Amino acid sequence: MINSSSTSAGLKLDHPNLANGIIRTFVVSVEETEQFDQDSCCQVYPLVEITVTNEKIAYYLQVSGLHPASMYVVSVSAKTVGLGPSQSLVVVTRPPHLPFTVSTPQSPDDGTLQLRLDEGLWLPQIRQSELNNSDLYAPLIMAHLLLVVPTNPHTAINDSCVLDQKLATLIHSLIEVPFWFYKEYDQEYIGESDWGRSNGCLSLSKGQEYRIAAVQVTEYNGHYNADLCYYNETKTF
C-alpha cells in the first residue's frame, strides 16, 4: 500500500514472478472485515477486472468507495490465459475529517511565545467540504495540538518534536512546510503532552514570522487522520 485516505487506498502491484503468458487483466476483490460503525459492517464489493494495456515492472491501483475507519482484505490475481494465485493485503482506512470539537485556547502561552489568540481570528477549518458531521466518529478523536509554523518555508527544522513518526509524517503532508510541536490542549488544560515536546526543540529566530496552527488528531487501528486550523495573524520575534 502506498497511500490511504478515509475512503480510498492506493496499491502498488509488482509484476508476478510466475506469469505464464501475457498479463491481460488484474482481478481485484475487496471484502470489508471490520468497521468502527458496526451497524454498517460488513460489505463485500463486486469483483473488479482491470485491463492491462501493456506490461510493466509495476502497476498502480486506486481502490475507492471505501468506508472510513474500516478494515478490508484486498485480493489481487493476475489473469493470462487463466487466473493466477491471489495475493492479499489488509487495508485500513483512516478516520474521516471531523469538525473541531474543542475550541482553540485564547492564551496558549507560558511566556515562550507571548501570545494571546482572539477566538474570532481563527481561519475556517481546512478541508471543510470533506467534513463528516456525524457524532459517531467523535470517540476516535485522540488529541488537540498546537504547532508553531514558520512563514518562511525554507526554515531549517531538523525535528518537529512530534513523537509519533507516523503522525508527524501525516501532519507534514498536510502543512507541507516545517513546523514545531508546541502544546496539547483541551477544554480545561493546556500544557505538556505525550504527543510531543517543545522543551529543547522550539527554536525561534529574531525577526522571523511564525503562524500558530491547531491540529485535531483522530486514530483508528493505528492509522491517523488530522484536521487543521490556522490562526489568522502572524507573530514576529
C-alpha positions in Angstrom: 0.0 0.0 0.0 1.4 3.4 -1.0 -1.2 5.7 0.3 -4.6 5.8 2.1 -7.4 8.2 3.0 -10.7 7.8 4.8 -12.4 6.4 1.7 -9.6 5.0 -0.6 -6.3 3.2 -0.8 -3.5 3.3 -3.4 -1.8 -0.1 -4.1 1.4 -0.9 -6.0 1.3 -4.3 -7.8 4.6 -5.8 -8.8 4.8 -7.9 -11.9 4.1 -11.5 -11.0 7.2 -13.7 -10.9 5.4 -16.8 -12.3 3.3 -15.2 -15.0 2.7 -17.9 -17.6 2.0 -15.6 -20.5 1.0 -12.0 -21.2 -1.0 -10.4 -18.4 -4.3 -9.3 -19.8 -6.2 -8.2 -16.6 -6.0 -8.0 -12.9 -9.0 -9.3 -10.9 -9.5 -7.4 -7.7 -11.8 -8.4 -4.8 -12.5 -6.2 -1.8 -14.1 -7.5 1.4 -14.8 -5.4 4.4 -14.0 -7.3 7.6 -14.3 -4.6 10.3 -15.8 -1.2 10.7 -16.0 1.4 13.5 -19.6 1.9 12.6 -20.6 -1.7 13.5 -24.2 -1.2 12.3 -23.0 -0.8 8.8 -20.5 -3.6 8.7 -19.6 -5.5 6.6 -19.7 -5.1 2.8 -18.5 -7.3 0.0 -17.7 -5.4 -3.1 -18.2 -6.7 -6.6 -15.1 -8.2 -8.4 -13.3 -5.6 -10.5 -11.4 -6.6 -13.6 -8.8 -4.1 -14.7 -7.5 -4.4 -18.3 -3.7 -4.3 -18.8 -2.8 -2.5 -22.0 1.0 -3.1 -21.8 3.2 -5.0 -19.4 5.2 -3.0 -16.8 7.5 -3.7 -13.9 4.8 -2.4 -11.5 1.2 -1.4 -11.7 -0.7 1.1 -9.6 -4.3 0.7 -8.5 -6.6 3.0 -6.6 -9.4 1.3 -4.6 -12.1 3.9 -3.8 -15.6 4.0 -2.4 -14.5 2.5 1.0 -15.9 3.4 4.4 -13.9 5.5 6.8 -12.4 3.9 9.9 -12.7 0.4 8.4 -10.6 -2.7 7.7 -10.6 -4.5 4.4 -8.9 -7.5 2.8 -8.0 -6.7 -0.8 -7.0 -9.6 -3.0 -5.5 -9.3 -6.5 -5.0 -12.0 -9.1 -3.3 -11.7 -12.5 -5.1 -13.2 -15.4 -3.2 -14.5 -18.5 -5.0 -17.5 -20.2 -6.3 -18.5 -16.8 -6.5 -16.8 -13.4 -3.3 -17.0 -11.3 -3.0 -17.3 -7.5 -4.1 -14.3 -5.5 -2.1 -12.0 -3.2 -4.0 -10.4 -0.3 -3.4 -7.3 1.7 -5.1 -5.9 4.8 -6.1 -2.2 4.2 -7.2 0.1 7.0 -8.9 3.4 6.1 -8.3 6.5 8.1 -11.0 8.2 10.3 -13.0 10.8 8.4 -12.2 14.6 8.7 -14.2 15.9 11.6 -15.2 19.4 12.8 -13.1 20.6 15.8 -14.8 19.5 19.0 -12.7 21.7 21.3 -12.3 25.5 20.9 -8.8 26.7 20.5 -7.4 28.4 23.6 -7.2 32.2 23.9 -3.9 32.2 25.8 -1.9 29.1 24.9 1.2 30.5 26.4 3.6 30.1 29.3 5.7 33.2 28.2 7.6 31.5 25.5 5.6 32.9 22.6 3.9 35.8 24.4 0.6 35.0 22.6 -3.0 35.9 23.1 -5.2 34.4 20.4 -8.5 36.2 19.7 -11.2 33.5 19.2 -12.6 35.4 16.2 -9.3 35.4 14.4 -9.0 31.7 13.7 -9.4 31.0 10.0 -12.0 28.4 8.8 -11.0 24.8 9.3 -9.1 23.3 6.3 -10.9 20.8 4.1 -14.4 21.9 5.2 -16.0 20.3 2.2 -14.9 16.9 3.4 -16.0 17.2 7.0 -18.2 14.4 8.4 -20.6 16.0 10.8 -21.7 12.7 12.4 -21.1 12.4 16.2 -20.5 8.7 15.5 -16.7 9.1 15.0 -16.1 11.5 17.9 -14.6 8.7 20.1 -11.8 8.4 17.6 -10.6 12.0 18.5 -7.4 11.4 20.4 -5.9 14.9 21.0 -5.8 18.6 20.1 -2.4 20.0 19.5 -0.8 23.4 18.8 2.0 23.8 16.4 4.4 26.7 15.5 4.8 27.1 11.8 7.5 29.5 10.3 6.1 31.6 7.4 9.4 31.1 5.6 9.0 27.6 4.1 12.8 27.3 3.8 13.3 27.5 7.5 15.6 24.6 8.6 13.9 22.3 11.2 15.6 19.0 11.9 12.9 17.7 14.2 9.2 18.6 14.6 9.3 17.0 18.0 6.0 15.2 17.4 6.9 11.9 18.9 4.9 9.5 16.8 6.6 9.4 13.4 3.5 8.3 11.5 1.6 11.2 12.9 4.5 13.6 12.2 4.6 12.4 8.6 0.9 12.9 8.1 1.0 16.4 9.5 3.9 17.3 7.2 1.8 16.1 4.3 -1.0 18.5 5.3 1.1 21.5 6.2 3.8 21.0 3.5 6.3 23.2 5.4 8.4 22.6 8.5 6.8 23.0 11.9 7.4 22.6 15.7 5.2 20.9 18.2 4.2 23.4 20.9 1.4 22.3 23.3 -1.6 20.0 23.8 -4.9 21.4 24.9 -8.5 20.6 25.7 -11.4 22.4 27.4 -9.7 22.6 30.7 -6.0 22.1 30.1 -3.1 23.4 28.0 0.5 22.2 28.6 3.0 19.4 28.1 2.0 16.3 26.2 2.9 12.7 25.5 2.3 13.5 21.8 5.3 15.8 21.5 7.8 18.1 23.3 8.7 21.7 22.9 11.4 22.0 25.6 14.7 21.8 23.9 13.1 21.7 20.5 11.3 25.0 19.7 13.9 27.4 18.3 12.6 30.9 17.3 14.8 33.3 15.3 14.7 37.1 15.9 12.9 38.9 13.1 11.3 35.7 11.8 7.5 35.5 11.4 5.5 32.5 12.7 1.9 31.2 12.5 0.0 29.1 15.0 -1.8 26.0 13.8 -4.3 23.9 15.7 -4.4 20.1 14.9 -7.2 17.7 15.9 -5.8 14.1 15.8 -8.0 11.1 15.1 -6.9 7.4 15.1 -8.3 4.1 14.1 -6.3 0.8 14.5 -3.0 2.7 14.4 -3.9 4.9 11.4 -4.2 8.6 12.0 -6.0 11.4 10.4 -5.7 15.1 11.3 -7.8 18.3 10.9 -6.1 21.6 10.7 -6.9 25.2 11.5 -4.7 28.3 11.3 -4.6 31.5 13.3 -5.1 34.5 11.1 -2.3 36.6 12.4 1.5 36.0 12.3 3.9 36.8 15.2 7.3 38.3 14.7 10.0 37.8 17.2 
